[in-house]
Amino acid sequence: MPLAPPTPAERLRAALPTAAVVALIGYALVAGLAWTNPAPSDPAIATFDVPPPPPDRVPVVPKKVATHRPRGAAAPPNLRSQATPIVAPPPIILPPLVPVVAAPVAGRGADPSAGAAERPGPGSGAGGIGNGTGSGGSGDGDGYGDDETPPRLIRGRLKDSDYPDQAAEAGSGGTVSVRYYVEVDGRVTGCRVTHSSGNALLDATTCRLIEKRFRYDPSRDLDGRPVRSIVVVDHDWIVEREPADR
């Protein structure tokens, strides 16, 4: 069943309450904006006096008093710091050094393992220490190898006046065999008696004078370098006896 539309009188009655509510809300808003805080009833809380700021403090400048004391001279001027005119050069960085294998004794070849060594090795030079007394390549005698020249005496000799008085008075004489070293500078060292003359004084005098006086042109190898060598010599001490009739 269809509803009948409301009449104008019914519409007016429904709009009146709504208009009243809107008017009441508008009045409340206007009254709230116009409200002010009432003044407090306690006069001690209502107002108070703010003290003025303190005045600016004036610095006190001491008064200079004239004095009659003598014044000293002024200090000399200070040194002025200046940069040094010398400038350090940039560092030179060298490449790392590569170690070179070298032998104690130079050889004739270019192979670094061709020199002599103190112990046997893969090189072509001599290895180890020999036990011979000569300088030959494979011998053990007192001679010299084909690649070396023997030492040559350039200064020094034993004279008749070197005969010890004690041995001469006792009539002692004989042949002394000695062996000594000729160093690379030509000096004599390590003299040793290999066969005695029978008189200890003659033996000691022989070695002492040889080491003191004898100088050599040392032995040299195939390349002309001086090398140490051994010399074996005999010296005769002869006593000259006068005839019995004298």
C-alpha positions in Angstrom: 0.0 0.0 0.0 1.6 3.3 -1.1 2.3 6.0 1.6 0.7 9.4 1.2 3.2 12.3 0.9 3.4 14.6 4.1 1.5 17.7 4.0 3.1 21.2 4.4 1.8 21.5 8.0 3.5 18.2 8.9 6.8 19.4 7.4 6.7 22.6 9.4 6.1 20.8 12.7 9.1 18.5 12.0 11.4 21.5 11.2 10.7 23.5 14.3 12.6 21.3 16.8 15.6 21.2 14.5 15.8 25.0 14.2 15.6 25.3 17.9 18.5 23.0 18.5 20.7 24.9 15.9 19.8 28.2 17.5 20.8 27.0 21.0 24.2 25.7 19.7 25.0 29.0 18.0 24.2 31.0 21.1 26.5 28.8 23.2 29.4 29.3 20.8 28.9 33.1 20.8 28.7 33.2 24.6 31.8 31.1 25.1 34.0 33.3 22.9 32.9 36.4 24.8 33.8 34.9 28.3 36.7 36.6 30.2 38.7 35.5 33.3 37.5 37.3 36.4 40.1 39.2 38.4 41.5 37.4 41.4 40.0 38.3 44.8 43.4 38.2 46.6 45.4 41.5 46.1 48.8 39.8 47.1 48.5 37.5 44.2 47.0 39.9 41.7 49.9 42.3 41.3 53.6 42.6 42.4 56.5 45.0 41.6 59.4 43.9 39.4 62.8 45.3 40.7 64.7 47.3 38.1 67.9 45.7 36.6 71.2 46.6 38.3 73.3 49.2 36.7 76.2 48.3 34.5 79.4 47.7 36.5 82.1 50.3 35.7 85.6 48.8 35.7 88.0 50.4 38.2 91.2 51.6 36.5 94.1 52.0 38.9 95.7 55.4 38.9 99.3 55.6 37.7 101.6 57.0 40.3 104.8 58.7 39.1 108.0 57.3 40.4 111.6 58.6 40.4 113.3 55.1 40.1 115.7 54.8 37.1 114.3 52.7 34.2 116.3 50.0 32.5 117.0 49.8 28.8 114.5 48.1 26.5 115.1 44.4 25.6 116.7 43.7 22.2 114.3 42.7 19.3 113.5 39.0 19.1 114.7 36.8 16.2 112.4 36.5 13.3 111.7 32.9 12.3 112.4 32.2 8.6 112.3 29.0 6.6 115.6 27.4 5.6 116.6 28.0 2.0 117.8 24.4 1.6 115.2 22.0 0.3 115.6 18.3 0.7 115.7 16.5 -2.6 113.3 13.7 -3.3 114.6 10.3 -2.1 116.1 8.1 -4.8 114.6 4.6 -4.7 116.9 2.0 -6.0 115.8 -1.4 -7.3 116.4 -4.3 -5.0 119.8 -5.9 -5.3 120.0 -9.4 -6.6 122.7 -11.5 -4.8 125.4 -12.8 -7.1 126.9 -16.2 -6.4 130.7 -15.8 -6.1 133.6 -18.1 -5.2 136.2 -17.4 -2.6 139.0 -17.6 -5.2 138.5 -16.2 -8.7 138.7 -18.6 -11.6 139.5 -18.3 -15.3 136.0 -19.2 -16.4 132.8 -17.2 -16.4 130.8 -19.9 -14.5 130.2 -18.7 -10.9 130.8 -22.3 -9.7 134.2 -22.5 -11.3 136.2 -21.2 -8.3 137.7 -23.1 -5.4 135.6 -23.9 -2.4 136.2 -25.2 1.1 134.1 -28.2 0.6 133.3 -30.3 -2.5 130.6 -29.1 -4.8 129.2 -29.2 -8.3 131.7 -26.7 -9.7 134.8 -27.2 -11.8 137.1 -25.8 -9.2 138.9 -27.5 -6.3 136.8 -28.7 -3.4 137.8 -29.5 0.2 141.1 -29.0 2.0 144.1 -31.1 1.0 146.6 -32.8 3.3 149.7 -32.5 1.1 152.7 -30.2 1.7 153.4 -29.4 -1.9 151.6 -27.2 -4.3 151.1 -29.7 -7.1 147.7 -30.6 -8.4 147.7 -34.2 -7.2 151.1 -34.7 -5.4 152.0 -34.6 -1.8 155.6 -33.6 -2.0 157.4 -30.3 -1.5 157.6 -29.4 -5.2 155.6 -27.1 -7.4 152.9 -27.8 -9.9 153.2 -27.0 -13.6 150.9 -23.9 -13.2 152.9 -22.2 -10.5 156.3 -20.5 -10.4 158.5 -21.1 -7.3 159.4 -18.3 -4.9 162.6 -16.4 -5.5 164.9 -15.2 -2.7 165.5 -11.5 -3.1 167.1 -10.6 0.3 168.7 -12.3 3.3 171.4 -14.8 4.1 173.2 -16.5 7.0 176.8 -15.3 7.6 179.7 -16.8 9.4 179.5 -14.1 12.0 176.1 -15.5 13.0 177.7 -18.6 14.4 176.7 -18.7 18.1 179.8 -18.2 20.4 178.7 -21.0 22.7 178.4 -23.5 19.9 181.7 -22.3 18.4 183.6 -22.7 21.7 182.1 -26.2 22.1 183.1 -27.1 18.5 179.6 -28.0 17.6 178.6 -28.0 13.9 176.5 -29.8 11.4 173.7 -29.5 8.8 170.2 -28.2 9.8 167.3 -29.0 7.5 164.3 -26.6 7.9 161.0 -26.1 6.2 159.1 -22.8 6.2 156.2 -20.9 4.5 156.6 -18.0 2.1 153.5 -15.9 2.4 152.0 -13.8 -0.5 153.8 -10.7 0.8 157.2 -12.5 0.6 157.7 -12.9 4.4 158.8 -16.1 6.0 156.6 -17.7 8.7 156.3 -21.1 10.4 159.9 -22.2 10.2 160.4 -25.7 11.6 163.4 -28.0 11.9 163.0 -31.2 10.0 166.5 -32.6 10.6 168.6 -31.4 13.6 172.3 -30.6 13.4 172.8 -32.1 16.9 172.9 -28.8 18.6 169.7 -27.1 19.8 171.2 -23.7 19.7 172.3 -24.0 16.1 168.8 -25.3 15.1 167.0 -22.4 16.9 169.4 -19.8 15.5 168.8 -21.0 11.9 165.0 -20.6 12.1 165.2 -17.3 14.0 167.5 -15.7 11.4 165.6 -17.1 8.4 162.3 -15.6 9.6 163.9 -12.3 10.4 166.1 -11.7 7.3 164.8 -13.7 4.4 162.4 -12.0 1.9 161.1 -13.6 -1.3 159.3 -12.8 -4.5 156.3 -15.1 -3.7 155.2 -18.0 -5.8 152.6 -17.2 -8.4 149.9 -19.2 -10.1 149.2 -19.3 -13.9 147.3 -16.0 -13.7 150.2 -14.2 -11.9 148.5 -14.0 -8.5 150.8 -14.5 -5.5 150.1 -17.7 -3.5 151.5 -19.2 -0.4 154.3 -21.8 -0.8 156.6 -24.0 1.2 160.4 -24.0 1.0 162.8 -26.7 2.3 166.5 -25.9 2.6 169.6 -27.1 4.3 172.2 -25.0 6.0 175.7 -26.1 7.1 177.3 -24.8 10.2 181.0 -25.5 9.8 183.6 -24.8 12.5 187.0 -23.9 11.1 189.7 -25.4 13.4 193.1 -23.9 13.5 196.3 -26.1 13.0 197.7 -27.6 16.2 201.1 -25.8 15.8 199.4 -22.5 16.2 
